[in-house]
Amino acid sequence: MSQSQKYNKLIKRLDQLKVNLLPSVRGKGYYNKKEQDFMRGYRLLVHAELEAYFEERAKDKAIKAYKDWDTKGIKSNILVALVAYSDANLGSIKSEPDIHKRVNKALTTYITFLKKNNGVKEDNILSILLPIGIKPAQLDQTWLNVMTSFGASRGEVAHNSHKTVSPIDLVTELTTVTHIINELKNVDTIINSLK
């Protein structure tokens, strides 16, 4: 199965950021203040692009499932998961007897939740993906740990003065981002398979 357009656009954007912001890798690993600033900017922008990917991909999948069900009567496991998750976690809609209103409320609540998301750590990712039917066992735990670590490192840069943030090791940063996008390819395939 091919990758989604959002995944392909994400990869192109991350390649642009790498070219536009990162210096060449040096054996000794010393980078001046300007290069460190660009590397910090790279980390922040990669995080923002990943966060947007998850939110947009999940929202688009949920909206398409709703439209297909509402206009064509196509059954959707995504909507079943969304309503079940909404009943359990996002505020009860159990008392609503009209199924269209109930599903619409679950979708609306989910989209509102996505707008408030702020991160790519494991908890963020699970909160985005579980409501549309992805099971935790489908996600690589090592990758989720890397995402949590990457989210924390972004927070360190975003919420602290450059004076208190450890210098970024470019090789480690590139290795981390490569690992993230390689496993994200599998996640994208899982999202593609949702019906």
Sequence and secondary structure as in RCSB ss.txt:
>XXXX:A:sequence
MSQSQKYNKLIKRLDQLKVNLLPSVRGKGYYNKKEQDFMRGYRLLVHAELEAYFEERAKDKAIKAYKDWDTKGIK
SNILVALVAYSDANLGSIKSEPDIHKRVNKALTTYITFLKKNNGVKEDNILSILLPIGIKPAQLDQTWLNVMTSF
GASRGEVAHNSHKTVSPIDLVTELTTVTHIINELKNVDTIINSLK
>XXXX:A:secstr
    HHHHHHHHHHHHHHHHH     SS    HHHHHHHHHHHHHHHHHHHHHHHHHHHHHHHHHHHHHHHH   
 HHHHHHHHHHHHHS   TT   HHHHHHHHHHHHHHHHHH    SHHHHHHHHGGGT  GGGS HHHHHHHHHH
HHHHHHHHTS TTTS    HHHHHHHHHHHHHHHHHHHHHHHH  
